[in-house]
Amino acid sequence: MLDFSSLLLAAALSGACLSITLFAIWFTAPQARFMPTVACGILVLVAHVVLFWRYTKDASPWLCQIVLALLSFGFLLICLSAMQYLGFRAYRRAVLPTLAAMAVCAAFTYLGFDGVGFQITYAVVTALLAAIGAMFWVKGDHDRRILLVVSFLSGACGVSFALCGLTLLAHGQWALGAAPDNWAERLNSVVAVACMTGLGALTLSLHHLQAQIELKAETMTDPLTGLMNRRALGALYGDRSFGPFMAIAMFDLDHFKTTNDVFGHPVGDQVLCRFAAVIRKYGRTGVDAFRLGGEEFALVMSRVTPEKAHDMASRIGVAFGTEIVATHRGPLRSSVSGGMGFGAAEGRTLDEVLAEADAALYAAKRAGRNRVIAQSRAGQPEAGPALKTA
């Protein structure tokens, strides 16, 4: 059976290997910025374990301060890595209280109250682990089963450190003069090793999930405008049944080829981005914008009447007509044509509604452009008036 010292050294070796693995993954995927932070945090904890093992052999006051500082700082780095991963930016909320507690701990330890120093450090670690578990549970948007395990492991590890502090507090051990040795410490050595190993493995799983999400976002997003692309349209609405309160507006920028030929493709890209910015302003719950390719765009609207859908498409056309792009030939205004396709009470497929919108769009082109056309109830396109801009 392993004794306490052997368990500490085994934990240090395991942590060092895990840290090296995380650094290796980061070198192959540098966009995962949380990886080096958690790897550094684990390395700091490895240093803590090694020095704590040394402290059990030679209880030097200065070594005690270093050991306690490394324990707090290591878990602070792991907490910061969790904040990076989840998108929290208020790093000061974790850094400043932890550094203040480390300073207070150092002061008590310097005065000979190393037991108080251990209690403060255990309280800090418990708070940091509780914060990690809470952040993952509240803000995580990945597989909830993985997040539940992360929260559980963080909580279990935090409880083990809390028990160590409470045991010292209950026995009134304000000055130890040696490494604490009780049932809570031995329990913590087992629980902490198990939990941190599990959290390390889950870090790799979360990195894999994040990579999948980023890859999916890239394949579903138009790189020029930032709007969703045709693939995203199929993924979101390909299996939907379009009812009577759903509609699709298809847009095509007028004379866009001429714009590219006369002003150049960089100006053409600016025009596309301007229209994307206009259509994005009308985004809300139930309204999704897509760039289908080239100068074609689509707006899928839910929970709207046909009249309101047509009105929204017309307002987008009018707003775009007011946009001015500066060019070497002077200011450039562009216009857009649109066609409407609507769902039905019996339900229609995405392809059916897109085909209707596409037919109406070409009718708008034939009618003189710069207008939005919707199919009439008789199935014939109704030519709307040209869109008026200020």
Buried (B, 14 or more C-beta within 10 A) or exposed (E): EEEBEEBBBEBBEBBBEBBEBBBEBBEEEEEBEBBBBBBBBBBBBBBBBBBBBBBBEEBEEEBBBBBBBBBBBBBBBBBBBBBBBBEBEEEEEBEEBBBEBBEBBBBBBBEBBBBBBBBBBBBBBBBBBBBBBBBBBEBBEBEEEBBBBBBBBBBBBBBBBBBBBBBBBEEEBBBBEEBBEBEBBEBBBEBBBBBBBBBBBBBBBBBEBBBEEEEEEEEBBBEEBEBBBBBBBBBBBEEBEBBBBBBBBBBBBBEBEEBBEEBBEEBBEBBBBBBBBBBEEBEEEEBBBBBBEEBBBBBBBBEBEBEEBBEBBBBBBBBBBEBEBEBEEEEBEBBBBBBBBBBEEEEBBBEBBBEBBBBBBBBBBEBEBBBBBBBEEEEEBBBBEBBEBE
